[in-house]
Each structure stands twice: as C-alpha cells, then as structure tokens.
Amino acid sequence: MNWYKKAQINNGKVKYGPDGSFFILGRNTKPGEGPWRISYFDTNGKGYVHRDFPTYRDALAIFNSTFGKEGEPDSNWEEAKEFALV
C-alpha cells in the first residue's frame, strides 16, 4: 500500500499544487518518527520527501502555509490535476 492510500486511511488532508504536485497531512505510521507527517508528491504522483511533526497543530500550520488548494483525498490522479488547475 502506498503513502497516499495510507494517508487517506488515516484521515489525511490533501492540498493540490497548480503544477499537479500534491501534499498530504496525515497520521504517521512509521515507527520512531513524530505522530504526524506531511508527504510531498511530485507531478507524476511519486512521493519524494516527507516531514514528521510532534503535534497535529505543528503539521497543520505548515500544511496551511503550503501553496495550493485543499481537496478531497480520494480524488484520482486525473481529478487531482484538474482540481488544482481550476
């Protein structure tokens, strides 16, 4: 199961960038890291970096300051790209 699906299962929030990239704020399932994470995905939907946070509040502050539009986490890749360009 990929990070995108894990973030959806963990009630993730998704923000889509105008270039088709996207960011997910969700519960972190990786042992030894903070309980919250933001995962960054490139324009091809490939995860390229993540950052963990000790609190939801900390993660949400960064997520909210990230450029893009918040959307539905269950959008497929084509829907996500169309949403970001609206």
C-alpha positions in Angstrom: 0.0 0.0 0.0 1.4 3.4 -1.0 1.8 6.5 1.2 -1.1 8.2 -0.5 -3.5 5.4 0.4 -2.1 5.2 4.0 -2.7 8.9 4.4 -6.3 8.5 3.1 -7.0 5.8 5.6 -5.5 7.9 8.4 -8.0 10.8 7.6 -5.4 12.7 5.6 -6.0 16.2 4.2 -4.7 16.8 0.7 -3.6 20.0 -1.0 -3.0 20.1 -4.7 -0.5 22.4 -6.3 -1.1 24.2 -9.6 1.6 22.1 -11.3 -0.1 18.8 -10.4 2.0 18.1 -7.3 0.2 17.4 -4.0 0.8 17.3 -0.3 -0.8 15.1 2.3 -1.1 15.8 6.0 -1.9 12.6 7.8 -1.1 10.3 10.7 2.4 8.9 10.5 2.7 5.1 10.6 6.5 5.0 10.6 7.9 3.9 14.0 10.4 6.3 15.5 9.0 9.4 13.9 6.5 12.0 15.1 2.9 11.0 15.0 2.0 13.4 12.2 3.6 13.8 8.8 3.3 15.9 5.6 4.2 13.9 2.5 5.1 15.7 -0.8 4.3 14.1 -4.1 5.7 15.3 -7.5 3.7 15.9 -10.6 3.8 12.2 -11.5 2.3 11.2 -8.1 5.7 9.8 -6.9 6.5 10.6 -3.3 9.7 12.5 -2.9 10.0 13.7 0.7 8.2 13.7 4.0 8.5 15.6 7.2 7.3 14.4 10.5 5.9 16.6 13.3 5.3 16.1 17.1 1.8 17.6 17.0 -1.1 18.0 14.7 -1.1 21.7 15.3 2.5 22.0 14.1 1.8 19.9 11.0 -1.4 21.9 10.2 0.4 25.2 10.4 2.9 24.1 7.8 0.2 22.4 5.7 -1.9 25.6 5.7 1.1 27.7 4.6 1.8 25.4 1.7 0.7 26.8 -1.7 -2.2 25.0 -3.4 -5.9 24.2 -3.0 -7.2 21.7 -0.5 -9.3 18.9 -2.0 -10.8 15.5 -1.5 -8.3 12.9 -0.5 -9.9 10.2 -2.6 -9.5 12.1 -5.9 -7.8 10.0 -8.6 -4.7 11.5 -10.2 -6.5 13.0 -13.2 -9.2 14.6 -11.0 -6.5 16.0 -8.7 -4.7 17.6 -11.6 -7.9 19.1 -12.9 -8.9 20.4 -9.5 -5.5 22.1 -9.0 -5.8 24.0 -12.3 -9.3 25.4 -11.6 
